[in-house]
């Protein structure tokens, strides 16, 4: 029986004659070699007449090579799902198929359907913007367009048509990463030197009671309908540009000017678009978004779920550092319990990330201990494990002991037994006092109301025999 390696090699060998067929056009063969090198054989070296002795030696070498588990990288472009290990314990060399990268072909901007609807002066400027070859010239022309918008005789009915032209002309600006690879003051300033940022810059220099301010906001709202990415680009500009320092409230005015008309809805939509396009930018914006819009970000877990759903372990650690340094607050006492309860339905890594971010905050465990009522040992192992590790560091309080003892009894659920045994070994006096308090309260209740779920679990585990008596 042939091995999987042999079968895959045979597959490539059967395809090679097709791609190297001499009947194909020379340019076509060259293109196929360039685009599909994995399926093409390498150019054959000059043939040599081999003696019988050399042929025998070559066959012996091939046998030795196979015994050593070594193969030429040109013979196969696939690798097995599981790595094979030879008798000597050495892993075979991996051969992986290299995916073909598809080049993004940018089609030239076409504003023909819209340009004739513009007035002559504005049309000339838009056409000039289309012909501008570099960013500096484009910014100069864009400033002229902004000046025309701010003139008293500008027709507001042209706003939608102008927005369609600008969205088409600037579509290349919304592709690729926004955040520079190396974040410095210079690289950030350079990243916001785009024509579309001219609108942002003019808004930052205006007073909100200026008539031109509302006109530019309407222009931006129209552009937002044509190109939704404009929202998180505005957030990035307000954080990265020195000219926008302290102007983050401008985003709230923008959100109210859009068709959505609501800050929370607009912010969540823009952060979702950012999450889908650029995770690095999402993490970069997170501290400022949480600090500038606490009522919109801290009252629910919507934004938190967007973040933990896409970050990796490095980005998680960076966010935790921001929390530890006081640059980021992702939880507050009045809503943290509700958010942690929401997270119980998230994926495993998302839940662990959420708990790591929570533990980076200085929020007392008593604030979230009621979550124990919602945790089932089979359905919520992530939350239970994180909570268990944190409780072992805490000195037991009366509420903690009450919540732990109130968990439903299940033979396979070791949470209650584990934490009580740890507390009994480390904090025996405090634990014994709190248990005595709970028993006294229970005994003082009227008979018809006397019911404690934890007494069944307590007696079934026989843990009381190991606790000190007070």
N, C-alpha and C positions, 0 to 999 in steps of 0.2 A: 504494500500500500504506500502510495507516495505521500510525503509530508505536505503540510499546508504551505511551507515555503516553496516546495517544488511546484505545487499547483499554481501558486501565484506567479512564479517565475515563468511557467508555461503560458499563463495568460498574457503576460507582457510579450513573450516571444511570438505569440500568435498575432499580436497587434503590431509588432514592429514592422513586418513586411508591408502592412497596409500603409503605414505612415512614411515608409522609405521606398515606396513603389517608384521605380525610375520612369514610369509612364506619366507620373504627375508632373505638372509644370514646375520648373525649377524654383520660382518664387514661392509657389505654394508649399513645396517641400521645405524650403527655408523657413517659412512662417510656422509650419507645423513643428519643426525642430525647436524653434524659439518658444512657442507657446506650450508644447507638450513634450518637454525633454524626457519625461519619465517613460514615454512609450516609444522612443526612438533609440535605435542602437547607435553607439558611438562610432565615429568613422573608423573603418577597418585599417589597421596598419599594413604596410607592405608585406606581402606574403613571403615567407621564407621556406626553402626546402628543408624539411626536417629529416634527420637521420633516424634510423630505428632506435638508436640509443637515446637520442634526445626525446623522442616520443615516449619511450618507456619511463624516462626520468620525469617528464611532465605529468604522466598519469600517476606516478607515485606521489608527486607533490600535491596533486589534486586530492588524492585520498587523504594525505596528511592534513591538508587544509580543512577538509570536511570533518575529520576527526577532532580538530581543534575548534570547530564551530565557527569558523571565520568565512565570510562571504564578501565578495566585492560589492561595493555600494551601488555599482551600476547594474547589478543583476536583478535587484528587486527594489521596489519603491513602496512596499507595504510592510507593516509589522503586525505580528500576532497580537490578539487582545491580551494574552497572558505571556509573559516573558518565559522563554524556555531556558532551562539551565542544563548544561552538559554534565557528564559524569564527574568532571573535575571541579564542579561548583562555579564555573565561570558563566556569566550571562552572555548570550549571543549579542552581537552588535545590533542595535535597533535600526530598522529601515522604515522610514515613514513617508507616506505620500505627501508631497508638498502641494498644497492647494494653489490653484492659479489665482492670482490677485486680479480682480476686475478693475480696470481703470475707469474712473468716473469721467465721462465725457461731458463737459459743460457746453450746453448749447448757448449760442449767443442770445443776449436779451432781445426780446421782440416786443416793442411798445407800439407797433403799428396800429393795433386796434384802438389805442387810447390817445395817441399824440394829436390827432386831428381834432379832438374834442377840447383841447386846451386853447387858451388865448395865445396870440402870436408871440408875445414876449415870453410867457411861461414855456411855450412850446420850444422856442429857440434855446432857452436855458436847459430844458430837459434833453434836447438833442445834443447840446454841448456837453452835458454830463455823460451822456452815452458814449461820446467820442473821446472823452478824457482818458489818457493812457495811464496815469499814475495816481496814487492816492492823494497826493498834495493838490494836484489840479482838480480832482474830483471834490475835495473838501472846499476849495475856493468857489467852485460852481455851486455846490450845495448851499453854501452860505448866501450866495446871490438868490437862490430859490427861497430860502428862509426869509430873506429881506422882502421878496415879492409877496410872500404869504402875509407878512406883517403890515403891508401897505393897506391903507384904508379902502382903496378901490378893488381889493382882491375879492373875487366872486366866490362865496362859500360853496356854491354848487359845483365848483371844479375840484373840491377837496377830494372826493372819492376817486375821480379820474387821475388826479395827481398822485394819490396814494397807490393806485394800481401801477402807474409808471415807475414810481420809486421802488415798490416791492419787486418788480421785474428786474430793474437795474441793479438792485442790491442783493439779489438772491445768492450770489456768490459769497457775500459776507456772512451768510448764515450757515455755511457749510464748514465742517471741520471743527477743531477745538478752538475755543475762545481764549482760555487761560494759557499763558505762555508756559513753556516747559520749565524754565527757570524763573521763579517769581522774584523780581526786583522792582524797585521804584521805576527804573527806566523801562523795563520790559512791560510793566503794567501801563505806563503812559503811552507807550508805543502801540499797545494792543487796542487802545480806545481812540486811536487816530484814524477813524473811518468816517466816511461821509455821513452814514446814518447817525453817528454820534454827535454830529453838528446840531441836530434837533435837541438832543439831550443837553448839550452844553448851553444852548440858548435858553432853555427852560430853567437851568440852574442859575443863570445870571439875572433872571427876571423876578420881580415881585409878583405874588399871587394875585394882587389886585390890579395888575397891569392887564389891559385889554388884550394885548398880544399873547399873554400867558394862556388864556383860555383858547385862543385861536390855534396856537401850537399844540395844545393838549388835544383839541379836536382833530388836528392833523395826525397826531400820534395814534389816536384812537382808530382813525380810519386805516392807518397803516397796520395796526394790530389785527384788524379784521382780515386783511390780505395776507399778513405774515405773523402768525401767533408767536413766533420765536422772539419777536421784538420785546416781549415782556421781560424775559429773563436777561436779555441783553441790556435792558434799562437797569435792572437790578445790579448787573455786573458793573455797568458804568458808574452807578452811584456809589459802589464800594471801591472800585479801583482807581477812579480819577481824582486827582487832587482838587480839580475845579468843582467837584461834587461833594466835597467834604461837609458833613453835617446836613446833607440835603436828602437823606433817605425818605423823608416824609413826602417828597415829590412823587414817589411811587403810589402813595395812597390817593393823591389827586388824580394821577393817571388812571388808577383802577376805577375810580368813581366816574371818570369821563368815558370809559369804555361802555360797550353795550351791556356788559355784565353788571356794571354799576355797583359791585360789591367787592370790598377789599379781600375778604376771606376766599371767596370763590376765585377771584382773579389770581391771588397769590398761590393758591393750591394748583391751579391750572398751569401757571408759569413754572412752578417748581417741578411739576410732573413732566412738563416738556423738557426742562433742564435735565431731569433724571434720565430721560430716554436718550438725550443727545450727548451729555458730557457729565460723567460722574465726578470727575475732578472738580469741575466748576460747581457742582452741587455741594460738595464738601467745603469748597472755598466760601460759598455764600452762606452756609449754614449758621455760623456764629452771628453774623450781622442780621440775618433774617429773624433768628430767635430773639435777639436783643432789641431790635427795632419794632417788631410786631408780636409782643408776648401774648396779647389777647387772642391772636389768630393762630399762634403756633402751639401754645401750651395748654389750650383748653381741650384738645383732642389728640389722638395718636395718628392722625392722617399724615402729617408731614414726617413724623418719626418713622412711620412704616415705609414711606418712600425712601428714606435714607438707609435704614438697615436692610432693605431689600436688595440693595445694589452695592453697598460698600464691601471692601475686603478687609482682612484683618489689620493691615497697615493703616488704612483710613479709619478704622474703628479706634485704633490706638491713638491716632492723631486727634480725633474728636474727644477722647477721654482726657488727653493732655490739655486741650482747650478748656474742658470743664474744670480740671484740677487747678488751672491757672486763673480761673475766674472770668475767662473770655466767653464762656458759653454756659447757658442755663437751659436745660431741656426738660426739666421737671420742676414743678412747684407743689407745695403740700396740698393745696386744695384740689388738684386734678391728677396727681401721680397715681393714686390707687385706681382710678377709672382707666387710665392709659395702660397700666400693667394688666388689668383685667381684659382690655381689648387685645393686648398682645398674645393672649393665650391661644388665639386662633391663627397666629402667624407661623411661618416656617421655623424649623429648629434654630438655624443660625440667626434668624431675625430675632427670635426670643432671647437667645444667649447674648446677642449684641445689645438688646434693650436692657437686660439686667446689668450688663457691664457698665453701660452708660449711667444707669440709675445708681449703681454702687459708687460711681465716681463722684456723685453729689453727696452733700452732707445732710441727708434727710433721715430723721430718726426712724428706726424700724417699726415703732408703734404706729406710724402713719400708714404703713402698708400691710401690717400683720393681719387685718381682716380679710386679705386675699386668700387666706387659708380656707375660708368657707367655700371658695370657688375651685379649689384644686383637688383633682382626683388623681390617684397615683398612677393609673394606666394612661390617662389622657394628657396629663400635664407634668411629665418628668422633668422638662427643662426648668420650669418655674420652681418645682419642689427641690431640685438639686441646688439651684442658686440660693434659694431661701434657706435651705439647710446649712449650707456653708456660711452664710451670713449670720444666722442665729447662733451658731457655735461660737462666734466671736463676741456675742452680746451677753450682758448680764441679764438673766431672766427677770422680766417685770411681771406684774400681776396679769396684765392683759395678754402678754405673750403666753404665759402658762395656761391661761383660760382658753385661748384660741387653740393651742396645741392639744390640750386635753379634750377639746370639743370636736376633734376630727372623728368622722365615722370610723368604726372599728372594721378592719379588714385584715385577714390573716397574712396576706402578702404585702401589706403596706407597712414598711418599717420606719416611716418618717417619725412618728410620735415616739416610738421606742428609742430610736437613735438619738434624738435631741435630748430626751429626758435622761437617758443614761449619761450623755456627755455633761449635762448640767449637774447631775448628781455627783459626778466625779470632780467637777471644777467649781461649782457654785452650790454646794449642798445646802448651806444655811439659807440662802435666798430661795432656793427651790422649795425646800421644806416649808418655809414660812408661807409662800404663796399657795402651796397645796393645802395647807391647814386653813388658810383664809377661804379658799374655795369650798372646802368641806363644811366650814362653819356657816357660810352663806347658804349652802344647800340645805343644811339641817334646820336653819331658821325659816325656810320657806314653808308655806302651808302645804299640808299633805297632798291636796289635789293638784298643786302646781309643782310638786317636787319631782323634778325629772332632769337628769343630767346625762347626756349621751356619752360623756367621756368616762363615766364610771364603769360601763361595760368593757370598753377598750382597756381601761386601767387595770381591772381585775383579770382580764383575759391574758394580759402579758405578764402578770405577776411582778410588775416592776416595783410595786410598793414594798416588796420584801427587801429590795436592794437599796431603798432610800433611807436616809437617817430619820429618826423620829424626833419631833420637837415637842 
